[in-house]
């Protein structure tokens, strides 16, 4: 089932305000004071596509002048569970950013630590993991409107894989 942007926006705020995330931020924020980052749930907007493999991408302001912006690919919004997964994944990047958890590698150990806080039961690699999004026929149908060719078709056999990671 599809999800509307304003429903997903409410979900993003609700996730970010969870006590375990807020407690972690309060203790571990380094880049900016907690008084600032506590309200930094991502502001969502929808753009047709962020890229062939990119279901969503977070825009972080290094000067802390504004809250993070989360750009969502329209094609992932046809599946509310996957769209929510992308939101959790990107919120983990916010934690990684403000707590300075190895931001040299956006999907390395620092990201793993952040995702463990945001998604305590879905942080490990698996078919249900928040490490990346997972495709299905509805998503593929919608994604094809924007991208005729993609790695999952085997058009690039060197990196062919199912689904793909969020940015
Ligand atoms: Zn990512």
Backbone and ligand atoms as CSV (ligand in chain L), in Angstrom:
chain,resi,resn,atom,element,x,y,z
A,1,UNK,N,N,0.839,-1.196,0.000
A,1,UNK,CA,C,0.000,0.000,0.000
A,1,UNK,C,C,0.881,1.257,0.000
A,2,UNK,N,N,0.424,2.247,-0.712
A,2,UNK,CA,C,1.211,3.492,-0.834
A,2,UNK,C,C,1.086,4.345,0.434
A,3,UNK,N,N,1.974,5.282,0.562
A,3,UNK,CA,C,1.921,6.197,1.703
A,3,UNK,C,C,2.023,7.631,1.196
A,4,UNK,N,N,1.268,8.506,1.853
A,4,UNK,CA,C,1.330,9.924,1.469
A,4,UNK,C,C,2.476,10.611,2.192
A,5,UNK,N,N,2.975,11.664,1.581
A,5,UNK,CA,C,4.142,12.353,2.142
A,5,UNK,C,C,3.875,12.883,3.549
A,6,UNK,N,N,2.688,13.431,3.772
A,6,UNK,CA,C,2.447,13.996,5.113
A,6,UNK,C,C,2.329,12.917,6.192
A,7,UNK,N,N,1.866,11.731,5.797
A,7,UNK,CA,C,1.821,10.608,6.739
A,7,UNK,C,C,3.245,10.148,7.063
A,8,UNK,N,N,4.064,10.101,6.039
A,8,UNK,CA,C,5.459,9.696,6.234
A,8,UNK,C,C,6.220,10.748,7.056
A,9,UNK,N,N,5.869,12.008,6.851
A,9,UNK,CA,C,6.487,13.085,7.635
A,9,UNK,C,C,6.170,12.916,9.125
A,10,UNK,N,N,4.908,12.592,9.419
A,10,UNK,CA,C,4.523,12.362,10.826
A,10,UNK,C,C,5.303,11.188,11.401
A,11,UNK,N,N,5.458,10.150,10.594
A,11,UNK,CA,C,6.207,8.965,11.035
A,11,UNK,C,C,7.661,9.343,11.347
A,12,UNK,N,N,8.267,10.157,10.486
A,12,UNK,CA,C,9.665,10.555,10.688
A,12,UNK,C,C,9.834,11.299,12.016
A,13,UNK,N,N,8.895,12.179,12.320
A,13,UNK,CA,C,8.949,12.938,13.571
A,13,UNK,C,C,8.781,12.002,14.765
A,14,UNK,N,N,7.817,11.097,14.630
A,14,UNK,CA,C,7.524,10.149,15.700
A,14,UNK,C,C,8.746,9.248,15.998
A,15,UNK,N,N,9.398,8.766,14.954
A,15,UNK,CA,C,10.586,7.921,15.146
A,15,UNK,C,C,11.680,8.733,15.842
A,16,UNK,N,N,11.915,9.934,15.346
A,16,UNK,CA,C,13.006,10.759,15.875
A,16,UNK,C,C,12.777,11.117,17.343
A,17,UNK,N,N,11.525,11.201,17.741
A,17,UNK,CA,C,11.209,11.584,19.122
A,17,UNK,C,C,11.189,10.403,20.084
A,18,UNK,N,N,11.451,9.183,19.572
A,18,UNK,CA,C,11.463,8.030,20.473
A,18,UNK,C,C,12.503,8.234,21.570
A,19,UNK,N,N,12.143,7.858,22.813
A,19,UNK,CA,C,13.051,8.094,23.946
A,19,UNK,C,C,14.448,7.497,23.763
A,20,UNK,N,N,14.554,6.308,23.179
A,20,UNK,CA,C,15.896,5.720,23.055
A,20,UNK,C,C,16.782,6.547,22.122
A,21,UNK,N,N,16.188,7.121,21.086
A,21,UNK,CA,C,16.952,7.966,20.165
A,21,UNK,C,C,17.320,9.287,20.837
A,22,UNK,N,N,16.349,9.896,21.499
A,22,UNK,CA,C,16.609,11.170,22.183
A,22,UNK,C,C,17.653,11.008,23.289
A,23,UNK,N,N,17.556,9.910,24.054
A,23,UNK,CA,C,18.544,9.670,25.116
A,23,UNK,C,C,19.940,9.506,24.531
A,24,UNK,N,N,20.011,8.801,23.413
A,24,UNK,CA,C,21.307,8.599,22.766
A,24,UNK,C,C,21.886,9.942,22.299
A,25,UNK,N,N,21.031,10.747,21.679
A,25,UNK,CA,C,21.473,12.057,21.196
A,25,UNK,C,C,21.959,12.940,22.342
A,26,UNK,N,N,21.218,12.926,23.426
A,26,UNK,CA,C,21.552,13.791,24.559
A,26,UNK,C,C,22.954,13.475,25.093
A,27,UNK,N,N,23.285,12.195,25.134
A,27,UNK,CA,C,24.584,11.767,25.670
A,27,UNK,C,C,25.698,11.885,24.632
A,28,UNK,N,N,25.382,11.617,23.363
A,28,UNK,CA,C,26.443,11.434,22.364
A,28,UNK,C,C,26.622,12.526,21.318
A,29,UNK,N,N,25.731,13.519,21.298
A,29,UNK,CA,C,25.905,14.525,20.246
A,29,UNK,C,C,27.232,15.263,20.438
A,30,UNK,N,N,27.949,15.473,19.337
A,30,UNK,CA,C,29.267,16.119,19.427
A,30,UNK,C,C,29.318,17.397,18.599
A,31,UNK,N,N,28.720,17.313,17.428
A,31,UNK,CA,C,28.860,18.397,16.461
A,31,UNK,C,C,28.075,19.645,16.866
A,32,UNK,N,N,26.927,19.438,17.449
A,32,UNK,CA,C,26.049,20.534,17.854
A,32,UNK,C,C,25.438,20.196,19.208
A,33,UNK,N,N,25.008,21.220,19.968
A,33,UNK,CA,C,24.411,20.931,21.286
A,33,UNK,C,C,23.072,20.198,21.163
A,34,UNK,N,N,22.771,19.421,22.189
A,34,UNK,CA,C,21.527,18.659,22.198
A,34,UNK,C,C,20.307,19.570,22.040
A,35,UNK,N,N,20.348,20.756,22.639
A,35,UNK,CA,C,19.213,21.684,22.538
A,35,UNK,C,C,18.873,21.978,21.071
A,36,UNK,N,N,19.888,21.857,20.230
A,36,UNK,CA,C,19.681,22.116,18.814
A,36,UNK,C,C,19.234,20.850,18.075
A,37,UNK,N,N,19.937,19.750,18.309
A,37,UNK,CA,C,19.687,18.551,17.504
A,37,UNK,C,C,18.436,17.785,17.943
A,38,UNK,N,N,17.935,18.075,19.131
A,38,UNK,CA,C,16.775,17.306,19.608
A,38,UNK,C,C,15.548,17.454,18.704
A,39,UNK,N,N,15.452,18.568,18.026
A,39,UNK,CA,C,14.302,18.801,17.139
A,39,UNK,C,C,14.619,18.559,15.669
A,40,UNK,N,N,15.749,17.952,15.413
A,40,UNK,CA,C,16.207,17.810,14.036
A,40,UNK,C,C,15.676,16.582,13.321
A,41,UNK,N,N,14.378,16.334,13.450
A,41,UNK,CA,C,13.795,15.272,12.612
A,41,UNK,C,C,13.832,15.771,11.157
A,42,UNK,N,N,13.950,14.857,10.194
A,42,UNK,CA,C,14.099,15.312,8.809
A,42,UNK,C,C,12.809,15.911,8.252
A,43,UNK,N,N,12.983,16.962,7.459
A,43,UNK,CA,C,11.865,17.565,6.733
A,43,UNK,C,C,11.815,16.891,5.355
A,44,UNK,N,N,10.694,16.239,5.087
A,44,UNK,CA,C,10.593,15.431,3.877
A,44,UNK,C,C,10.095,16.221,2.671
A,45,UNK,N,N,10.622,15.877,1.534
A,45,UNK,CA,C,9.971,16.277,0.288
A,45,UNK,C,C,10.139,15.154,-0.711
A,46,UNK,N,N,9.274,15.160,-1.702
A,46,UNK,CA,C,9.253,14.082,-2.675
A,46,UNK,C,C,9.778,14.618,-3.997
A,47,UNK,N,N,10.716,13.879,-4.592
A,47,UNK,CA,C,11.135,14.234,-5.948
A,47,UNK,C,C,11.057,12.948,-6.751
A,48,UNK,N,N,10.598,13.007,-7.962
A,48,UNK,CA,C,10.370,11.807,-8.776
A,48,UNK,C,C,11.339,10.675,-8.479
A,49,UNK,N,N,12.621,10.984,-8.636
A,49,UNK,CA,C,13.615,9.963,-8.332
A,49,UNK,C,C,14.921,10.606,-7.900
A,50,UNK,N,N,15.537,9.997,-6.916
A,50,UNK,CA,C,16.860,10.440,-6.447
A,50,UNK,C,C,17.960,9.703,-7.190
A,51,UNK,N,N,17.570,8.722,-7.999
A,51,UNK,CA,C,18.557,7.925,-8.721
A,51,UNK,C,C,18.061,6.505,-8.857
A,52,UNK,N,N,18.664,5.768,-9.753
A,52,UNK,CA,C,18.154,4.440,-10.082
A,52,UNK,C,C,18.126,3.493,-8.881
A,53,UNK,N,N,19.106,3.624,-7.997
A,53,UNK,CA,C,19.176,2.734,-6.834
A,53,UNK,C,C,18.862,3.483,-5.540
A,54,UNK,N,N,18.537,4.757,-5.670
A,54,UNK,CA,C,18.464,5.600,-4.483
A,54,UNK,C,C,17.021,5.931,-4.115
A,55,UNK,N,N,16.530,5.269,-3.078
A,55,UNK,CA,C,15.145,5.447,-2.662
A,55,UNK,C,C,14.951,6.731,-1.864
A,56,UNK,N,N,16.042,7.196,-1.256
A,56,UNK,CA,C,15.969,8.433,-0.491
A,56,UNK,C,C,17.359,8.937,-0.212
A,57,UNK,N,N,17.497,10.236,-0.017
A,57,UNK,CA,C,18.804,10.756,0.380
A,57,UNK,C,C,18.627,11.918,1.341
A,58,UNK,N,N,19.528,11.938,2.321
A,58,UNK,CA,C,19.436,12.953,3.359
A,58,UNK,C,C,20.404,14.083,3.035
A,59,UNK,N,N,19.942,15.294,3.229
A,59,UNK,CA,C,20.786,16.475,3.007
A,59,UNK,C,C,21.065,17.089,4.370
A,60,UNK,N,N,22.344,17.061,4.739
A,60,UNK,CA,C,22.750,17.532,6.062
A,60,UNK,C,C,23.542,18.819,5.918
A,61,UNK,N,N,23.176,19.818,6.690
A,61,UNK,CA,C,23.893,21.094,6.620
A,61,UNK,C,C,25.071,21.067,7.592
A,62,UNK,N,N,26.294,21.116,7.063
A,62,UNK,CA,C,27.473,20.991,7.943
A,62,UNK,C,C,27.598,22.121,8.953
A,63,UNK,N,N,26.945,23.259,8.698
A,63,UNK,CA,C,27.022,24.380,9.636
A,63,UNK,C,C,25.882,24.363,10.654
A,64,UNK,N,N,25.000,23.402,10.510
A,64,UNK,CA,C,23.900,23.298,11.461
A,64,UNK,C,C,22.919,24.443,11.378
A,65,UNK,N,N,22.846,25.062,10.217
A,65,UNK,CA,C,21.964,26.228,10.096
A,65,UNK,C,C,20.505,25.852,9.890
A,66,UNK,N,N,20.288,24.621,9.450
A,66,UNK,CA,C,18.907,24.208,9.249
A,66,UNK,C,C,18.771,22.715,9.512
A,67,UNK,N,N,17.552,22.262,9.682
A,67,UNK,CA,C,17.322,20.856,9.955
A,67,UNK,C,C,17.606,20.019,8.711
A,68,UNK,N,N,17.865,18.718,8.903
A,68,UNK,CA,C,18.126,17.857,7.752
A,68,UNK,C,C,16.900,17.762,6.826
A,69,UNK,N,N,17.182,17.692,5.550
A,69,UNK,CA,C,16.141,17.561,4.538
A,69,UNK,C,C,16.218,16.147,3.977
A,70,UNK,N,N,15.100,15.472,3.930
A,70,UNK,CA,C,15.087,14.118,3.371
A,70,UNK,C,C,14.315,14.109,2.053
A,71,UNK,N,N,15.053,13.837,0.999
A,71,UNK,CA,C,14.466,13.749,-0.340
A,71,UNK,C,C,14.073,12.296,-0.587
A,72,UNK,N,N,12.805,12.084,-0.891
A,72,UNK,CA,C,12.291,10.733,-1.116
A,72,UNK,C,C,11.999,10.528,-2.602
A,73,UNK,N,N,12.425,9.411,-3.136
A,73,UNK,CA,C,12.033,9.056,-4.501
A,73,UNK,C,C,10.559,8.665,-4.511
A,74,UNK,N,N,9.803,9.223,-5.457
A,74,UNK,CA,C,8.369,8.908,-5.527
A,74,UNK,C,C,8.122,7.411,-5.670
A,75,UNK,N,N,9.024,6.729,-6.361
A,75,UNK,CA,C,8.775,5.314,-6.638
A,75,UNK,C,C,8.839,4.415,-5.411
A,76,UNK,N,N,9.458,4.883,-4.347
A,76,UNK,CA,C,9.477,4.050,-3.133
A,76,UNK,C,C,8.195,4.271,-2.317
A,77,UNK,N,N,7.508,5.387,-2.580
A,77,UNK,CA,C,6.310,5.739,-1.799
A,77,UNK,C,C,5.118,4.832,-2.108
A,78,UNK,N,N,5.242,4.004,-3.138
A,78,UNK,CA,C,4.148,3.072,-3.435
A,78,UNK,C,C,4.109,1.931,-2.418
A,79,UNK,N,N,5.142,1.806,-1.612
A,79,UNK,CA,C,5.171,0.760,-0.587
A,79,UNK,C,C,5.485,1.405,0.762
A,80,UNK,N,N,4.475,1.476,1.607
A,80,UNK,CA,C,4.656,2.240,2.842
A,80,UNK,C,C,5.693,1.614,3.765
A,81,UNK,N,N,5.797,0.290,3.770
A,81,UNK,CA,C,6.787,-0.342,4.654
A,81,UNK,C,C,8.207,-0.031,4.214
A,82,UNK,N,N,8.418,-0.055,2.903
A,82,UNK,CA,C,9.754,0.267,2.396
A,82,UNK,C,C,10.057,1.758,2.560
A,83,UNK,N,N,9.052,2.598,2.365
A,83,UNK,CA,C,9.258,4.043,2.540
A,83,UNK,C,C,9.621,4.345,4.004
A,84,UNK,N,N,8.962,3.673,4.937
A,84,UNK,CA,C,9.284,3.864,6.358
A,84,UNK,C,C,10.691,3.354,6.657
A,85,UNK,N,N,11.056,2.283,5.993
A,85,UNK,CA,C,12.409,1.748,6.165
A,85,UNK,C,C,13.461,2.789,5.744
A,86,UNK,N,N,13.183,3.455,4.633
A,86,UNK,CA,C,14.104,4.489,4.150
A,86,UNK,C,C,14.206,5.622,5.177
A,87,UNK,N,N,13.074,6.004,5.757
A,87,UNK,CA,C,13.080,7.070,6.766
A,87,UNK,C,C,13.957,6.663,7.960
A,88,UNK,N,N,13.811,5.431,8.439
A,88,UNK,CA,C,14.631,4.985,9.583
A,88,UNK,C,C,16.122,4.978,9.208
A,89,UNK,N,N,16.405,4.492,8.009
A,89,UNK,CA,C,17.792,4.454,7.530
A,89,UNK,C,C,18.395,5.860,7.520
A,90,UNK,N,N,17.631,6.808,7.022
A,90,UNK,CA,C,18.156,8.169,6.891
A,90,UNK,C,C,18.254,8.865,8.245
A,91,UNK,N,N,17.348,8.537,9.164
A,91,UNK,CA,C,17.456,9.084,10.524
A,91,UNK,C,C,18.755,8.572,11.172
A,92,UNK,N,N,19.112,7.341,10.882
A,92,UNK,CA,C,20.387,6.815,11.405
A,92,UNK,C,C,21.554,7.655,10.884
A,93,UNK,N,N,21.471,8.129,9.646
A,93,UNK,CA,C,22.532,9.003,9.129
A,93,UNK,C,C,22.575,10.335,9.884
A,94,UNK,N,N,21.415,10.813,10.345
A,94,UNK,CA,C,21.410,12.060,11.137
A,94,UNK,C,C,22.176,11.836,12.444
A,95,UNK,N,N,21.888,10.711,13.109
A,95,UNK,CA,C,22.619,10.383,14.347
A,95,UNK,C,C,24.111,10.281,14.069
A,96,UNK,N,N,24.432,9.606,12.985
A,96,UNK,CA,C,25.836,9.413,12.601
A,96,UNK,C,C,26.527,10.768,12.417
A,97,UNK,N,N,25.810,11.678,11.781
A,97,UNK,CA,C,26.333,13.016,11.494
A,97,UNK,C,C,26.531,13.828,12.772
A,98,UNK,N,N,25.511,13.938,13.584
A,98,UNK,CA,C,25.630,14.822,14.746
A,98,UNK,C,C,26.492,14.210,15.849
A,99,UNK,N,N,26.576,12.886,15.903
A,99,UNK,CA,C,27.414,12.221,16.917
A,99,UNK,C,C,28.800,11.894,16.370
A,100,UNK,N,N,29.043,12.281,15.147
A,100,UNK,CA,C,30.336,12.070,14.476
A,100,UNK,C,C,30.801,10.618,14.561
A,101,UNK,N,N,29.938,9.727,14.101
A,101,UNK,CA,C,30.247,8.301,14.107
A,101,UNK,C,C,30.840,7.910,12.741
A,102,UNK,N,N,32.115,8.000,12.642
A,102,UNK,CA,C,32.841,7.625,11.416
A,102,UNK,C,C,32.124,8.064,10.131
A,103,UNK,N,N,32.049,9.374,9.945
A,103,UNK,CA,C,31.354,9.899,8.763
A,103,UNK,C,C,32.244,9.867,7.514
A,104,UNK,N,N,33.461,9.331,7.647
A,104,UNK,CA,C,34.301,9.126,6.464
A,104,UNK,C,C,33.685,8.047,5.582
A,105,UNK,N,N,33.003,7.129,6.225
A,105,UNK,CA,C,32.368,6.022,5.514
A,105,UNK,C,C,30.892,5.979,5.933
A,106,UNK,N,N,30.026,6.464,5.058
A,106,UNK,CA,C,28.619,6.622,5.423
A,106,UNK,C,C,27.887,5.304,5.661
A,107,UNK,N,N,28.461,4.205,5.214
A,107,UNK,CA,C,27.818,2.913,5.488
A,107,UNK,C,C,28.768,1.957,6.189
A,108,UNK,N,N,29.666,2.506,6.996
A,108,UNK,CA,C,30.615,1.678,7.735
A,108,UNK,C,C,30.149,1.427,9.169
A,109,UNK,N,N,31.133,1.256,10.044
A,109,UNK,CA,C,30.830,0.871,11.436
A,109,UNK,C,C,30.035,1.950,12.173
A,110,UNK,N,N,30.307,3.210,11.868
A,110,UNK,CA,C,29.583,4.295,12.535
A,110,UNK,C,C,28.110,4.274,12.191
A,111,UNK,N,N,27.832,3.967,10.939
A,111,UNK,CA,C,26.437,3.849,10.536
A,111,UNK,C,C,25.783,2.667,11.253
A,112,UNK,N,N,26.539,1.578,11.364
A,112,UNK,CA,C,26.023,0.396,12.073
A,112,UNK,C,C,25.623,0.727,13.501
A,113,UNK,N,N,26.455,1.529,14.154
A,113,UNK,CA,C,26.144,1.911,15.538
A,113,UNK,C,C,24.869,2.763,15.598
A,114,UNK,N,N,24.752,3.703,14.678
A,114,UNK,CA,C,23.573,4.577,14.652
A,114,UNK,C,C,22.314,3.779,14.335
A,115,UNK,N,N,22.431,2.865,13.399
A,115,UNK,CA,C,21.251,2.086,12.998
A,115,UNK,C,C,20.791,1.157,14.122
A,116,UNK,N,N,21.737,0.710,14.930
A,116,UNK,CA,C,21.389,-0.130,16.071
A,116,UNK,C,C,20.494,0.640,17.054
A,117,UNK,N,N,20.669,1.952,17.127
A,117,UNK,CA,C,19.830,2.779,18.007
A,117,UNK,C,C,18.460,3.014,17.357
A,118,UNK,N,N,18.471,3.342,16.085
A,118,UNK,CA,C,17.215,3.691,15.400
A,118,UNK,C,C,16.354,2.447,15.147
A,119,UNK,N,N,17.002,1.359,14.769
A,119,UNK,CA,C,16.288,0.129,14.391
A,119,UNK,C,C,16.856,-1.058,15.175
A,120,UNK,N,N,16.520,-1.136,16.470
A,120,UNK,CA,C,17.153,-2.154,17.320
A,120,UNK,C,C,16.961,-3.587,16.818
A,121,UNK,N,N,15.864,-3.848,16.133
A,121,UNK,CA,C,15.623,-5.228,15.684
A,121,UNK,C,C,15.866,-5.415,14.185
A,122,UNK,N,N,16.206,-4.338,13.474
A,122,UNK,CA,C,16.354,-4.437,12.009
A,122,UNK,C,C,17.679,-3.889,11.504
A,123,UNK,N,N,18.682,-3.840,12.375
A,123,UNK,CA,C,19.940,-3.210,11.947
A,123,UNK,C,C,20.905,-4.178,11.283
A,124,UNK,N,N,20.719,-5.473,11.510
A,124,UNK,CA,C,21.654,-6.438,10.913
A,124,UNK,C,C,21.278,-6.727,9.467
A,125,UNK,N,N,22.253,-7.124,8.673
A,125,UNK,CA,C,21.993,-7.462,7.279
A,125,UNK,C,C,21.026,-8.639,7.191
A,126,UNK,N,N,19.940,-8.466,6.448
A,126,UNK,CA,C,18.985,-9.554,6.217
A,126,UNK,C,C,17.978,-9.067,5.179
A,127,UNK,N,N,17.046,-9.902,4.831
A,127,UNK,CA,C,15.994,-9.528,3.883
A,127,UNK,C,C,15.081,-8.448,4.453
A,128,UNK,N,N,15.099,-8.292,5.778
A,128,UNK,CA,C,14.226,-7.308,6.414
A,128,UNK,C,C,15.015,-6.130,6.998
A,129,UNK,N,N,16.279,-6.059,6.650
A,129,UNK,CA,C,17.153,-5.093,7.311
A,129,UNK,C,C,16.936,-3.653,6.849
A,130,UNK,N,N,17.140,-2.727,7.780
A,130,UNK,CA,C,17.112,-1.303,7.454
A,130,UNK,C,C,18.433,-0.816,6.861
A,131,UNK,N,N,19.351,-1.745,6.617
A,131,UNK,CA,C,20.588,-1.382,5.914
A,131,UNK,C,C,20.277,-0.859,4.525
A,132,UNK,N,N,19.223,-1.370,3.914
A,132,UNK,CA,C,18.850,-0.930,2.575
A,132,UNK,C,C,17.372,-1.181,2.350
A,133,UNK,N,N,16.890,-0.798,1.206
A,133,UNK,CA,C,15.486,-1.058,0.889
A,133,UNK,C,C,15.415,-2.356,0.099
A,134,UNK,N,N,14.212,-2.910,0.042
A,134,UNK,CA,C,14.031,-4.212,-0.593
A,134,UNK,C,C,12.901,-4.097,-1.606
A,135,UNK,N,N,13.174,-4.549,-2.785
A,135,UNK,CA,C,12.239,-4.286,-3.862
A,135,UNK,C,C,11.087,-5.292,-3.890
A,136,UNK,N,N,10.077,-4.974,-4.658
A,136,UNK,CA,C,8.959,-5.886,-4.923
A,136,UNK,C,C,8.302,-5.418,-6.227
A,137,UNK,N,N,7.291,-6.129,-6.668
A,137,UNK,CA,C,6.733,-5.850,-8.000
A,137,UNK,C,C,6.112,-4.451,-8.102
A,138,UNK,N,N,5.491,-3.970,-7.040
A,138,UNK,CA,C,4.904,-2.625,-7.083
A,138,UNK,C,C,5.972,-1.554,-7.246
A,139,UNK,N,N,7.045,-1.708,-6.496
A,139,UNK,CA,C,8.144,-0.741,-6.580
A,139,UNK,C,C,8.780,-0.807,-7.965
A,140,UNK,N,N,8.987,-2.024,-8.453
A,140,UNK,CA,C,9.621,-2.159,-9.776
A,140,UNK,C,C,8.775,-1.523,-10.868
A,141,UNK,N,N,7.462,-1.691,-10.759
A,141,UNK,CA,C,6.561,-1.115,-11.751
A,141,UNK,C,C,6.690,0.416,-11.758
A,142,UNK,N,N,6.733,0.993,-10.580
A,142,UNK,CA,C,6.821,2.444,-10.452
A,142,UNK,C,C,8.222,2.947,-10.837
A,143,UNK,N,N,9.231,2.219,-10.423
A,143,UNK,CA,C,10.608,2.636,-10.698
A,143,UNK,C,C,10.882,2.642,-12.199
A,144,UNK,N,N,10.232,1.708,-12.908
A,144,UNK,CA,C,10.419,1.621,-14.359
A,144,UNK,C,C,9.943,2.890,-15.074
A,145,UNK,N,N,9.026,3.630,-14.441
A,145,UNK,CA,C,8.557,4.888,-15.052
A,145,UNK,C,C,9.686,5.910,-15.129
A,146,UNK,N,N,10.640,5.794,-14.211
A,146,UNK,CA,C,11.749,6.744,-14.159
A,146,UNK,C,C,13.032,6.164,-14.743
A,147,UNK,N,N,13.188,4.863,-14.580
A,147,UNK,CA,C,14.434,4.208,-14.988
A,147,UNK,C,C,14.122,2.961,-15.792
A,148,UNK,N,N,14.383,3.015,-17.052
A,148,UNK,CA,C,14.101,1.864,-17.887
A,148,UNK,C,C,15.116,0.755,-17.655
A,149,UNK,N,N,16.344,1.153,-17.416
A,149,UNK,CA,C,17.404,0.165,-17.189
A,149,UNK,C,C,17.912,0.306,-15.765
A,150,UNK,N,N,18.186,-0.813,-15.162
A,150,UNK,CA,C,18.756,-0.760,-13.830
A,150,UNK,C,C,19.569,-2.013,-13.563
A,151,UNK,N,N,20.383,-1.929,-12.549
A,151,UNK,CA,C,21.305,-3.025,-12.277
A,151,UNK,C,C,20.579,-4.326,-11.960
A,152,UNK,N,N,19.394,-4.207,-11.379
A,152,UNK,CA,C,18.671,-5.424,-11.006
A,152,UNK,C,C,18.165,-6.195,-12.226
A,153,UNK,N,N,18.160,-5.559,-13.402
A,153,UNK,CA,C,17.806,-6.282,-14.621
A,153,UNK,C,C,18.980,-7.128,-15.112
A,154,UNK,N,N,20.120,-6.967,-14.480
A,154,UNK,CA,C,21.309,-7.650,-14.955
A,154,UNK,C,C,21.971,-6.863,-16.070
A,155,UNK,N,N,21.519,-5.600,-16.290
A,155,UNK,CA,C,22.125,-4.802,-17.345
A,155,UNK,C,C,23.557,-4.409,-16.963
A,156,UNK,N,N,23.857,-4.472,-15.678
A,156,UNK,CA,C,25.231,-4.296,-15.241
A,156,UNK,C,C,25.551,-5.520,-14.393
A,157,UNK,N,N,26.073,-6.530,-15.035
A,157,UNK,CA,C,26.243,-7.822,-14.353
A,157,UNK,C,C,27.300,-7.778,-13.257
A,158,UNK,N,N,28.210,-6.814,-13.348
A,158,UNK,CA,C,29.253,-6.736,-12.332
A,158,UNK,C,C,28.693,-6.378,-10.960
A,159,UNK,N,N,27.610,-5.620,-10.970
A,159,UNK,CA,C,27.085,-5.230,-9.674
A,159,UNK,C,C,25.612,-5.595,-9.536
A,160,UNK,N,N,25.177,-6.581,-10.310
A,160,UNK,CA,C,23.783,-6.981,-10.230
A,160,UNK,C,C,23.445,-7.483,-8.835
A,161,UNK,N,N,22.356,-6.989,-8.310
A,161,UNK,CA,C,21.919,-7.446,-6.989
A,161,UNK,C,C,20.446,-7.116,-6.839
A,162,UNK,N,N,19.835,-7.708,-5.886
A,162,UNK,CA,C,18.430,-7.405,-5.639
A,162,UNK,C,C,18.332,-6.139,-4.804
A,163,UNK,N,N,17.368,-5.304,-5.150
A,163,UNK,CA,C,17.167,-4.091,-4.359
A,163,UNK,C,C,18.389,-3.202,-4.445
A,164,UNK,N,N,18.730,-2.554,-3.390
A,164,UNK,CA,C,19.893,-1.694,-3.382
A,164,UNK,C,C,19.884,-0.922,-2.100
A,165,UNK,N,N,20.944,-0.236,-1.844
A,165,UNK,CA,C,20.981,0.493,-0.580
A,165,UNK,C,C,20.437,1.891,-0.774
A,166,UNK,N,N,19.931,2.438,0.297
A,166,UNK,CA,C,19.549,3.842,0.269
A,166,UNK,C,C,20.833,4.643,0.385
A,167,UNK,N,N,20.796,5.866,0.011
A,167,UNK,CA,C,22.009,6.682,0.088
A,167,UNK,C,C,22.257,7.081,1.525
L,1,ZN,ZN,ZN,22.577,5.274,3.729
